[in-house]
Amino acid sequence: MHELLERLGRGDARIMEMCGRANRAWSEFFSELETADVGTLSARLGFFQPAIEKIFESKSLGETMMAWTAFANLYDTKAGWGAKEKRARDLVWAFLNSNCSAEVKEEARSAAISYGLERTPGSAPQRQDFRR
């Protein structure tokens, strides 16, 4: 998140383009895996991490932005989760069980909290669950 904020503060307009590309990539990801279970989502996330890192032209920024851009793709700031809430909750568990880096998992945990996905008892993993 530090790199993102630093680059935004410097007026790096490429960040907006990267976020747009990530949003399109997530739209394709979710469309392709529309009926996939949590296990399948989890397996695919590990393979998808390098694609997100490439979009953000940086391993560290890609790790930071992977989960945030995934949840942002599913969430509508005016309507909330709507019909996508189950998919978002599945995504929390998919990140937890994925082969993604510890950094991605920690960001997924932060994003889940930020988006209120931990509010239902048993719905989101605990902090220690995101560690390898």
Phi, psi and omega in degrees: 000329181297316180296319179301309182296321177299313182292321176297319179298329177277357179080026181290098183290343179296334179301319179297318179295319178297316179297322176297316177296319179296318179299317178295321179296318178293322178301316178294317180302308182292326178294315180296326185251028185307320182255008183290147176278175183300320180299318179292316176303314181301313180298319182289329179300319179300323178282337184276337182306313180299327178294319179292319178299323178293317178302317183272003174056028182193131177300311184294317179291323176298317178297319179295317189272345186305302183292318182300316181288331177295309180293322178298327178295328183271340189260142175245121185295340178267322186255351183078210183283323184056224182291351182268003183298316179299317180297321179295317178294320175299322181296324177303309180293325179296316177300315180305317185266005183280174173267015178295160181296161177301326179295317178296317180297321178294319177294324177296320177298313179298318179295319179300318178294312182301321181273006175073025182275357179262001188288331179275126181308131178079002186274335182229149181293160174276162182309313184294338179293337183274357179269146180286000000 
